[in-house]
Amino acid sequence: MRSLKLAGLASTALCVVALSTSANAQIDDEVVIATDTRQAYLGNFNPLEVPNADQVIDSELLENAGVLNLSEALDLSASVARQNNFGGLWNSFSVRGFAGDINLPSGFLVNGFNAGRGFGGPRDLAGIESVSVLKGPRSALFGRGEPGGTVNLVTKRPQFESGGYIKGTVGSWEQYRAEADIQHFVSGDGGDLGFRLVGFYEDAESFRNDVETEKLGFYPSVTLNLNDAATVTYELEYTEQELPFDRGVVFSEEFGFSPRDFFVGENVPIETQVLGHQLEVEFDLNENWSLLTGAGYRETSLEGDAFEPQFGSRQTFFRDDEGGQFVSRFFRSRDFESDYVVLRGELAGEFNTGGLRHRLILGADYDEFDNTLVIDRGRPSPRGDFLGEGRLLTDATPAELGRFLLLDINNPVYGLNLAPDAGANTNRNEVLSGFGLYIQDQIDITDQLQVRIGGRFSDFEQDITNNLVDPNATRTTSDTRFSPQVGVVYRVNEGVSLYASYGEGFRQQTGVDFQGDQFDPNLTDSLEGGVKAELGQFFDTVNGSVSLTVFQVNQDNFLVNDDRPEATAVGFFSIPAGEAASTGVEFDANVEFENDLSLWVSYAYTDAEFKNSFADADGFGFTIDAGDPLINTPKHQFNVQAAKNFDLGAIQAQLGGGLLYVGDRNGFVGSDFELPDYTTVRAFAEIEPVENISLRLDVDNIFDETFYTNSFANVWVEPGAPRRFRITAAYNF
């Protein structure tokens, strides 16, 4: 961890040196500099020309919704559902019902670079300009992403202007947060240099008993424009967090859910760190062609102890004759590290052949993900009668409760045994690497009809070493795949288009089977169609877009429990044999009215279910039947967000609010345990009493709804927060 801090300081020093070398350049605030740079893999297309139902959650919407982290931002998209987030230590989500590997964070991109992999903690939105939800498998270009879609974060980069903001927030449960965004530029004969410094610090307690968190992040960036011939951008990501491992509340048929403030863990922090670098160079070869090259390196770590509820098979709930309720826990100590390297180059442009217009993307990339997992585990006796001689659990001494890691739900006492006996459970290094070539051509057949064709050839390799068995024995396997895509767009007029698309995707799977062989990739195929409209083409007083989409997504080869005798004889292993399908309808609208009213609406109906029967992948003794629902996937999800600007005399003001509805959903694969549906309402008010100074009040969960956002099992259920207040003061300059 010390090396991460030193590297972060060194990178910051390099930024300062780069700025100082331009000290002789003349500062010219009147200079207007074009700063638009294209995103890799996406090309330059009007939204009506894209044969997919994508969503862009821009900075204004993020600000209006008052979101501070990626999970809250993705709640704005009804196509995205929260999944088990590893005790609050990473982001995990599904798109259109499908999630990735439950043992790793969900894959997401930052400026097209894969940044979801790794163990750097949940992503804060400081430094993020917008969040895009790219629905459907995108492996034909990206070569990565989750089965139902890809999330791409666009960072705040220099805009060649001077200004920024400083803001402070005070909220419920002793939340204190400071955030800053400052940028400036210099202009000279050799080019223009812009720099931007973004950072935050937050210290907070929680509605959960005995829980505290501390976070900080620093995200500087530098952009150099070389006389319109090339643009070079460097970004640093440094984040450090201390978070307790929190599996949430527990549920049983006898008692229902434990109180939402009941914390089953211990207030011993898990420390996570991220140090990431991104470098991009864009060359404008001529007015029709450009070349984009880039490199990324991201180093993460996660280290600390956790106390987690045991499952029902090990008597999670104990009850005695005096009504005492106790939770049985086990202990795990983790030390995770990862390194991620990405290289890419992409040529994009357009040309004509025989009267047909072609817009071409041609590229290659390489990535390597190296992760090491070390886990020690201690599990006390699973039996509830360990006291013996007819003694009740309520008679247990603190020493006995501590020895067996028991926690009284009604009167929890923490810190009784923070260093229980533990033995080696996992010690594994895995390296996933891949090389890809991709091409996409969108052809204007007529003025109204466009066809998109493309595909990606991928060659990938896995090296895995089980240090508990033999640290000198590394198993290497490899595979190749081709992922095609095809789409068609019909422009009805300037404001409406119809589209349809088909795509195939794949995802490398971590780990090995009981024979030590690499798993076949997780495979996805997706068909969708819909209609899009730009409202500004039809109404003088309304701007924005609406879309209606239907989709069908199939998934094969996801991992299930290997119940073959030769596998069960030596332990618990998985095999790629699962099949599932997701069918649904989505409606999205992002509308701005002439009277300064903005409206965001997102609704999704998603019917996601297993298509074959098998023993579940996690070895809990359940049998999954064809037709069973996928975990944490509501059939109905709806989000609406509105904001209105107005004047109070000479004071500018804004009012707004939002509503989130999430339907009931399966909470434990293979069982009939369900998380109840919920509706939460939030509101905000903001005024600018003095020029450049604003005051804002946020109230979340106004009606103090008790709700649960996701689960892995009935004893690992994440509760939502009660009613919460936040006051923010900001100075803009």
Buried (B, 14 or more C-beta within 10 A) or exposed (E): EEEBEEBBEEBBEBBEEBBEEBEEBEEEEEEEBEBEBBBBBBBBBEBBBBBBBBBBBBBEBBBBBBBBBBBBBBBBBBBBBBBBBBBBBBBBBBBBBBBBBBEBBBBBBBBBBBBBBBBBBBBBBBBBBBBBBBBBBBBBBBBBBBBBBBBBBBBBBBBBBEEBBBBBBEBBBEBEBBBBBBBBBBBEEEBBBBBBBBBBBBBBBBBBBBBBBBBBBBBBBBBBBBEEEBBBBBBBBBBBBBBBBBBBBBBBEEEEBBEBBBBBBBBBBBBBBBBBBBEBBBBEEEEEBBBBBBBBBBBBBBBBBBBBBBBBEBBBBBBBEEEBBBBBBBBBBBBBBBBBBBBBBBBBBBEEEEEEBEBBBBBBBBBBBBBBBBBBBBBBEBEBEBBEEEEEBBEBEEEBBBBBBBBBBEEBEBEBBEEBEBEEBBBBBBBBBBBBBBBBBBBBEEEEEBBBBBBBBBBBBBBBBBBEEEEEEEBEBEBEBEBBBBBBBBBEEEBBBBBBBBBBBBBBBBBBBBEEEBBBBBBBBBBBBBBBBBBBEEEEEBBBBBBBBBBBBBBBBBBBBBBEEEBBEEEEBBBBBBBBBBBBBBBBBBBBBEEEBBBBBBBBBBBBBBBBEBBBBBBBEBEBEEEBBBBBBBBBBBBBBBBBBEEEEEEBBBBBBBBBBBBBBBBBBBBEBBBEBBEBBBBBBBBBEEEEEBBBBBBBBBEEBEBBBBBBBBBBBBBBBBBBEBEBEBBBE
